[in-house]
Amino acid sequence: MTVQVPPYLLNEHYDDRYFDVVDALEEAKHVFFQGCGILDILSTRETLRIGETGFGPGRLLISLLDFLENCGIKDISVTYNSVELHPVTPERMSSILGVFRTEAGQLIDPLVEAYSRIEIERPGWHQIRLAGPFGLLTLNLWIGEALEMVHSLTAPCDAWFLDGHGPKKNPSIWRPELLMAIGEKTKTGGTYATFTVAGAVRRGLVAAGFSVEQRPGFGGKKSVLKGTKLY
Ligand SMILES: C[S@@+](CC[C@H](N)C(=O)[O-])C[C@H]1O[C@@H](n2cnc3c(N)ncnc32)[C@H](O)[C@@H]1O
């Protein structure tokens, strides 16, 4: 069966969609936030350091802001390190995230407004801050290639959202060298989550020091992965 991808969701660089439009906020919570045990991490401390490959139009970030606003947690500080090789314009971000206006409308305009102040043509780190009832989120966005971003992180992450298109469409973001570098920039006991269960990805994650655990997927996807940095 051929699945029709709405044209605005297609990343032309990879001929793949940024995310599935059906229940994408809920999917993010199930696959990434539950998979990484975000609430468990926040039950023991007030800081959270996340890594993401790649940023796209910011669906995972909007989903995380929505999740944090509704989970009742206060006074936390979240550092959100992400990377994007082909940044979208603020106009495109606004139009793509517009599909979430019913559920998370109040979050979209502040994010787009802050993102519009980033010079997306300039490679390297950019920073924006977003405040909410949960506390403060600092987005550190690297414009460029994922391995460069991981190498330039100065502190290891608690959790990684691996969301860089399917490995068939974009093998480079799943290459062993990059997964190894991500492992080196993860605290022991830190977590990752991803939507793919591909064998090459699993092997790369094991080589990088992570456990690999298959769990039920979301919205028609049978299984997804999560794991922990073992050493
Ligand atoms: C599936 S989309 C990400 C969706 C995003 N997490 C969201 O929630 O909206 C994957 C993104 O990774 C970016 N990307 C792919 N390969 C990359 C690489 N090697 N380095 C940096 N970014 C990359 C793509 O341009 C794309 O925007």
The ligand as an ORCA input file, in Angstrom:
! r2SCAN-3c Opt
* xyz 0 1
  C      12.950     12.832     11.125
  S      13.600     14.447     10.989
  C      13.585     15.054     12.631
  C      12.322     15.414     13.162
  C      12.494     16.183     14.442
  N      13.114     15.393     15.496
  C      11.177     16.682     14.893
  O      10.761     16.211     15.927
  O      10.588     17.516     14.219
  C      15.379     14.180     10.932
  C      16.166     15.455     10.809
  O      17.560     15.134     10.871
  C      18.248     15.954      9.949
  N      19.493     15.273      9.625
  C      19.627     14.165      8.880
  N      20.905     13.760      8.827
  C      21.610     14.642      9.561
  C      22.977     14.746      9.917
  N      23.872     13.864      9.460
  N      23.348     15.753     10.710
  C      22.429     16.659     11.163
  N      21.123     16.600     10.880
  C      20.707     15.611     10.082
  C      17.282     16.064      8.787
  O      17.538     17.188      7.957
  C      15.936     16.157      9.497
  O      15.551     17.484      9.718
*
